[in-house]
Amino acid sequence: GGNKHSELMCKVYEFYLWSNPLKPGVWPRVNQCEAEIVAMTARILNGAPIGCVTSGGTESILTAVRAHVELFGKQRGIK
C-alpha cells in the first residue's frame, strides 16, 4: 500500500479509463486471459471449463439467464 501504490493505481486507471477491457477486438489477448480464468475456476470448482467473464452487475445476470435458457430451454424444447 501507501502513497506510491495509490499513485501507480491512479496512473493505470487513467491509461485504461476510456476502454472496455472485455472487448477482444481492442485487446487481442483478452480471449486467452478469459479462457485461463474460466479454466482455473473450473479446476477449483471441479467443473467443466465452460464459461465467460463479464463486467458484473446487470450484464452478469442477463448472461446467466441467457445461458440457463439456452441449456435448459433446448432440453425442454423451448426456442
N, C-alpha and C positions, 0 to 999 in steps of 0.2 A: 503494500500500500504506500501511503504517503503522497506527497505532492508530485513527485516525479511520475509515479504511476498514473495519477489523475490527469496530469498534463499529457502523457502519452495517449491515454484513452480519449481525451478530447481531440487530439490531432487525428487519431484513427477514425473517430466518429465523423469529423469534418470531411475527411477524404471520401468516405462512403455514404455520406448523408443523402445524396440525391440519386442513389442507385438501389435497385432491388437485387440483393444477392441471390435470390431464388430464381432469377432469370438465366437459364443456361445459355441463351444467345449472347448475353452480355458478359457472363462469367463462365467460360467453357469448362472449367474444372468442377463446376457445381454438381454435375451429374455423377462424377466419380465420388465426390465428398458425400453426396446424398446416399449413394449405394453403400459406402462404407459405414455411414451412420446406421442405416437400416440393417446391414449385416451384423454389426456389433450389437445392436439392440436385440435382434433375433437370437443371437448366441446367448445373451444374458437371460432372455426370457424362454429359451428352449423352443423357439418358434421358427416359422419359415421366413426366409429373408425377402419378404414381400412388403412393400410399403412406400411411403413418400414422406418428405419433410415439408411442413407448412410453417407459415409465419405466426400462427397462433390465432386465437380468437375465433371469429365467425368463419374464417377460411377453414380452420381445422374441423369445426363442427360440420360444415357443409361437405367437406371432403370425406369425413367419416360416414355421414348419411348416404352420400353417393356410393361409396364402396359397399356399404351394407345392402343398399337396394340392388346394386349390380350383382353381388354374390347371391344373396338370398332371393332376390326377385327372379333370377334365372332359374333357380331351383324350384320356384313355385309358379313359373310360367308368367311372371309379371314382366311386361315390356316397358 
